[in-house]
Amino acid sequence: MSDTTRTTTRVRRAYEQFLSGVTPPDGAVRALVRESWARSMHKGVDAAPEASPDGMSDSEFSVYRAEHRLTSVRPLIRSLLLDDIVDAGVVVAVTDRDGRLMWVDGDRSTRNAAAAINFVEGTVWSEDSVGTNAPGLALSLDRGVQIIGPEHYAGPVQKWNCTAAPVHDPATGEVIGAIDVTGGQAAAAPFALAAVRSVVAAVERELRSTAVDLSVDRPLTSRLTVLGSDPEWRSPGRQSKVLSRRHAEILLLLHLNPDGLSTDRLASLLSDDELGSVTVRAEISRLRRDIGDVVSSRPYRLVGDLSSDVSDLREAILAGRLTRAVTILGRGGLLADSIAPGVADLFDEFREDLRSAVFASGDVLALHAWASSPHGHDDVFAWTTLRDHLPSGHPDAAIAAGRVRLLNRRFGV
């Protein structure tokens, strides 16, 4: 019998003794684990618990995850950790400070196996929820932790190993999440904890660098909002101004055409009808009167820097923050409702770019967000792809299959 087998047998016997009310002998199990078992039992955690989404809906989770600070460093985590162990029978998870799994990455077979214990995105794996486990314990103790097989408090999880370490906000020192490796022998190897700690260190350096970069003084810029409710213009030092539809369309077209537009070109982008140059010049004059001298002439172009929720949308698509992009586009508003040819074309381009990016990403949460959005509601290909990508037994798989059948009947397929 190998040393590993003997250790596993000893820990499993100690676990059984503990559940039966017998205190395991000294040395039978690590003090860190024994103390966590005791806390788990004291808090009423069942020995066969099931991790839950903690009441957060899919749409709420998509928005929450997209706006979390660790979203910006997910590509770094993947490049430093996942790429090297993708075939090692493990998954890499990133949690928030409450133990909620925000991402679970790895090969499909391992993710499907992890789904059998509900180790899936959106579920909560805190010590309070499921008992002793590496991400929950790392967050609870604020230190790197490795939990091997029967050291887990939950019986269904005892075939798994996991290694995790907390991630801190460099500015405040507060824990904001954890990085975890869960799976077979690779997650139990001595180097696993060192590897996770090194990735955490790199992530915290990146967060510190980003924080420093964001703190650099920059001139305040004007802001155009055309998604959601009434279009609005905000200038530094001035109250926000609700815009007319035509003025919002002009500002948006000029914003996305920084080289400028001639009077005739702007007229053609604003209307399919014969919109005369005099009408365009009159609208520009009224626009300047309402929000200031922000448009120069010959050609018309915006003066000064401008940010907008449309540029936020474009940046989210390019950065791969697709659930956030789906949320932004789903707000509707002028971009979606305008009949101005130039604006309608922009909306079609953004919608198609985002849809293509979602399908190319293979991100199930982004695909679910798209299919559930106003723009993907009747997208049979999206629902079909979602159905095919969800693991067997996932509660949303049946919903996706039902939606496919409904849309096929509706469109006569």
Stockholm file with secondary structure:
# STOCKHOLM 1.0

chainA/1-413         MSDTTRTTTRVRRAYEQFLSGVTPPDGAVRALVRESWARSMHKGVDAAPEASPDGMSDSEFSVYRAEHRLTSVRPLIRSLLLDDIVDAGVVVAVTDRDGRLMWVDGDRSTRNAAAAINFVEGTVWSEDSVGTNAPGLALSLDRGVQIIGPEHYAGPVQKWNCTAAPVHDPATGEVIGAIDVTGGQAAAAPFALAAVRSVVAAVERELRSTAVDLSVDRPLTSRLTVLGSDPEWRSPGRQSKVLSRRHAEILLLLHLNPDGLSTDRLASLLSDDELGSVTVRAEISRLRRDIGDVVSSRPYRLVGDLSSDVSDLREAILAGRLTRAVTILGRGGLLADSIAPGVADLFDEFREDLRSAVFASGDVLALHAWASSPHGHDDVFAWTTLRDHLPSGHPDAAIAAGRVRLLNRRFGV
#=GR chainA/1-413 SS CCHHHHHHHHHHHHHHHHHTTCCCCTTSSCHHHHHHHHHHHHTTCCSSCCCCCTTCCHHHHHHHHHHSGGGGGHHHHIIIIIHHHTTTTEEEEEEETTCBEEEEESCHHHHHHHHTTTCCTTCBCCHHHHSSCHHHHHHHHTSCEEEEGGGSSSGGGTTCEEEEEEEECTTTCCEEEEEEEEESHHHHSHHHHHHHHHHHHHHHHHHHHHHHHHHSCCCCCEEEECBSSSCEEECTTSCCEECCHHHHHHHHHHHTCTTCBCHHHHHHHHCSSCCCHHHHHHHHHHHHHHHCSCEETTTBEECSCEEEHHHHHHHHHHHTCHHHHHHHHTTCBHHHHCCCHHHHHHHHHHHHHHHHHHHHHTCHHHHHHHHHSTTTTTCHHHHHHHHHHSCTTCHHHHHHHHHHHHHHHHTTC
#=GC SS_cons         CCHHHHHHHHHHHHHHHHHTTCCCCTTSSCHHHHHHHHHHHHTTCCSSCCCCCTTCCHHHHHHHHHHSGGGGGHHHHIIIIIHHHTTTTEEEEEEETTCBEEEEESCHHHHHHHHTTTCCTTCBCCHHHHSSCHHHHHHHHTSCEEEEGGGSSSGGGTTCEEEEEEEECTTTCCEEEEEEEEESHHHHSHHHHHHHHHHHHHHHHHHHHHHHHHHSCCCCCEEEECBSSSCEEECTTSCCEECCHHHHHHHHHHHTCTTCBCHHHHHHHHCSSCCCHHHHHHHHHHHHHHHCSCEETTTBEECSCEEEHHHHHHHHHHHTCHHHHHHHHTTCBHHHHCCCHHHHHHHHHHHHHHHHHHHHHTCHHHHHHHHHSTTTTTCHHHHHHHHHHSCTTCHHHHHHHHHHHHHHHHTTC
//
